[in-house]
Amino acid sequence: MSNRERTQNRTERLFAMVLLLQSGPRMTSRALAEHFGVSRRTIFRDLRALGESGVPLTYGDEGGYEILKGYQLPPLMFTGRQAAILLIGAQLMRLQSDASLRQEAEQVELKIRAVLPNRMQDYLGRLIERTELDPFQLNKMPAKVEGLWFKVSEAVIQRRRIAIEYYVAARDELTERKIDPLGMVYYVDHWNLIAKDHLRTGSIRNFRLDGIMDIFVLSERFEPPHGFDLQAHLRKQGEETDRTVIRFDKRAYQHVHPKLPAVVREERESGPFVEVTIEFENKEYLADLLLGCGAGAEVVEPKAMRTRMKDVATKVAAIYDGDNEAT
């Protein structure tokens, strides 16, 4: 490692250390060494460097270092890679269906660009010009409620109950319900709200954000179900999701595997085929993806998914039936 790389690594570690000590509980030198993967001697040198640079470090009576409240970091400086990640992330958020998310993302991008030196601005400008993000979801699912993502996320953080009008596409029905928002998750093509549904005897359900037609954040607060953990709930939900078994020819699977928006539970080769077991809730999206494989993919089970694929294939075939009559 060159001296320049060592200096950069140390600078990044010092910056990360300030953020860590500001945001978390007191940390001992041993805990800091374990966190950053360096020796305690290195940590002591870093702490001394921070103190000499004006960072108000203190050592608590109960042990552990912390930074006096009220201290603010100087203006942030980004490396080229870090700035590129932030700008591309902002570009992705500008493709969301919620107009307020797009507006905020645009402001974030402007602020990031404003603090960058001219040389880096030119570099990132060329990167953005030569990077295309397909705004598929922006066109597919226009937002029904302005500021919906922010309203829902704030309710999740503050544990505020919300009242919504929710459209159930399967029944073509608009329902009114009161829910306790527990967390949010972004699947491959949409945001979901995980919430306790008072209309359904307190069961925990998924609500697609694009299905919320209206929302009102109530003053009532709630406590989450005892022992509820979002990650554990999602894992259990995945285990309970209907599994789909698909038989691909190897060439088709090689092409579609990177695009599979699902948990692959099993892969089993059988001659020229690969039999794949996946878990994925959006059957419509999966059907569209498999249709692109043509005869290179066959749904083995469940039967309902086979029927869906047959119906789609029949409709496609019907489009071309007239060609035979014409000849």
N, C-alpha and C positions, 0 to 999 in steps of 0.2 A: 504494500500500500504506500502511495506517495505521500509526501508531507502535506501536499495540498488536500488530498483525500482525508488524511487524518484531521486536518484543521476543520474541514467541512463537517466531518462526522462529529467532532467535538462541539462545534457551533450548534448543530442540530440537536445534540444531546442536551446542551445547556438550555436551549429554548424549550425543549420538551420537558425538562426538569422544572422550569419555572411554571409551565402550564400544569404539571402534575401537582406541585406543591400548593398551587393556588386553588385547585379544584377538589383536592382530596383531603383526607385526614392527615395528621402528622405522620411523617415517615422517618424511620431511623436510617443511618448510613448503610446498614446491612440490607434493609428492604430496598433502598434505592439501588444498591449494587446488584441485587438479584433482578430488579425490574429492568435495568439497562444492560445487564450481562457484562459488567465490568468489575474491577476490584474495588474494595473499599478505599484503597489509597487513591484511586482515580476519582472516586466520588468526593473525597475530602479536597482534592485539588480543584474539582469543579465547583464545589460549594465556596471555596475561598475566592475563586475567580468571579463568581456571582456577587459575593459580598463586596469585592473590590470595584465591581462595575456599578454599584449602587443599589442592588437588589436587597431590600430590607429583610434578611433572613433572621429568624429567631429559633431558639431551641426551647420547646415547651417543658414545663415542670414535670410533666408525666412522660417525657421522652419524645424524641422525634422532631424533625425540622418542619417549619412552615414559613409562609411569607405573610408579613403584616397585611391585613385587609386594607383595601383601598389602593394598593400598588397597581399601576397600569404598565403594561408592556409598551415599549416604543413601537412605532409603526412597523407592521409586518413586512418582511422581505421574502419573496418566493424564489425558488430555483425555477428554471425553465420547465422542468417536468411537473413540479407542483402547480405552477400557474396553468399549465396545459390541462392537468387533471381537473382543476377547479372550473376552467372555462368550458371544457367539454361537458362536465357535470351540469353547468348552468344551461348549456345548449340542450341537454337531454330534458331538463326540467321545463324548458320552453316548449317542449312538445306535449306537455300534459294538457288534458282537456279543460282544466280549470283555468280560466283567464287570469285570475289573480295570481296563480302560481307562475304563469308565464311572465306577468308584469314584474313580480319580485325577482325572478331569475334574470330578467333583463337588467334590473337595477344592480344585482350582484355582479353581473358581468361588467357593467360600467365602472363599478367601484374597484374591481380587481384591475382592470385596465388602467385606471387612473393612477395607481401606485407603482406601476411597472416602469422601468427605464425604457427610453425610446427603442433601444436595440432589441429588448425582449418583446416590446409591443409589435415591432415589425415581424419578428419571428413567429409570434402567436397569431398575428393577422394572416400570415401565409398559411399557417396550419388550419385555421378556421375556414379560410377560402377553399382549402383542398380537402375538407372533411364534410361529408354529407350525411345527415341523419334523416331517415325517412319519417315524415310526420304522419304515420299511419293512424295512430290512435287519436291524434288531434282532429282528423277528418272523420273518423269513425264514430266517436262518442263525444259530441259537444256537451259542455258542462250544463247542467240544469240549474245549478245554484251557484251564484257568484261567491267566491271565497269559501267554497265547501270544504276543501282540504284543510284550510287553516281553522275553520270553525270546528271540524271534527278533531283535528290534532290537539287543539287547545282544550276541548272537552275531555279528551283522553288524559291529558296531563293534569288537569284540574279535578278530574273525577266528577264531572258535572253530567247529570242525566240529560238526555236529549229526546225531543219528540220529532218524529220524521213522518213524511209521506213517502212510502216506498213502493216502487213498481215491481211486481212479480211477473216477469216476462212469461214464465211457463203457464200462468193462468190468465195472462193479460188483465191483471187486476191491480188497482191502486189501493194500498192499505195504509192505515194510520196506526202507529205504535209508539210506545215509549221504550227506550233502551238505555242500558248502561254501557258506554263505550270503554272497552278494556284494552284495545290495541289495534294497530294497523299493520297490514302486510301488503306488499306489492307482488302480485303474481306476474306471469309473463305478459299479460295484456291488460291488467286493470288493478286498481286499488281496492282492497277489501277492508271493511271494518269488522273486527271481532267484538261482539257485544252480547250482553245478557238481554234477552228479549222477554219483556214482561207480557207480551201477547201470547207467548208460547210457554207458559208456566215456568218462566225463568230459565229456559234453556239457553245455552251459549251458541250463537249462530254467526254465520258470515253474511255481511251485507255489502254488495257491490256499491261503491260510491256513485257510479254512473246510474244506479237505480234509485238514488235518493232524489225525489222531485222537490221536496221542501224540507227545511230543517229549522228547529228552534231550540236553542240551548237554554235549559231550565236553570233556575237558581238552586234546585235540589242537588245535593251531593250524595254520593253513594260509596259504599265500601265494596271492593271486588270480592267475589266468592272466596271463601277460606282456602288458602293454599294455591290460588290460581297463578299459573306461570304461563306466559304467552308462548314461549318456545316449546314448552312441554305440551301445551294444548295443540300447537300446530303439528308436532311430531305424531301425537295420538290421532289427530284428524287425518294425517297422511296414511297412517296404518289402517284406518277405517274406510278410506276411500276405495271405491270399487277398482280393483286391479284390471288392467287391460293387457292381454297377451297378444303380441303381434309377431307374425312370421315374415321376416324380410329376406329377399335374396341379398347376398353379401354386398353386391355393388350398391344396391339401393340403401342398405343400412349404413354403409360407409358415407354416403352422401347426406342422409337425414340425421344421423346420430348427433352431430354438433348442434342441430336445430331442435332436438327433442326437449320441450319445456317441461320435463317431468323427472321424477325420481325413478331411476332404473334399478329395479330390485334384483333382476336376474338376467343374465345373458347365457344362452345355451346354443352351441353350434350343432347343426344336424345336416351333414352333407353340404350342399350349396346354400343352405339357409341359416339364418340366425334367429332364434326364437327369443323374444325380449318381453319381459314382464315389467310394466311401468305403473305408476300411480299418478293420475292427473285428473282434475275435476272438470276441466273445460272440454267437453266432448266435441263441441262444434269446432273449436280451434284444432283439436287433434284430427278430426275428420278431414278438414281442409288440408292439413299437413300431409296426411297419408294419401289423399287423393293425388297429390303431386308426385307420388311414387309410382302411379299407374299400377301395373300388374306386379310390381316389385314388392308390394306389401299386402298382407292379408291379416285381418283381425281374426284371431282364433277364438277369443272370448273377452267379454261376456256376450251373450246372444244379442242383447239390446244394441251393442255397438256394431255387431255384424249387420243387424237390420238397418241401422242408421247408414252404414257405408253402402249397403245394397241400394237403399233409397236414393242416396246421392248419385251413385253410379248410374242408376236407371234414368234419373233426370238428365244427366249428362248425355247418355246414349240417345235419349229421345230427341235431343237437339239435332243430332246428326241423322236420324232415321229418314228424313226427307231426302237426303242425298241419294239413298238407294232407289227410292221411287223415281227420282228424276233421271236416273240412268237406266 
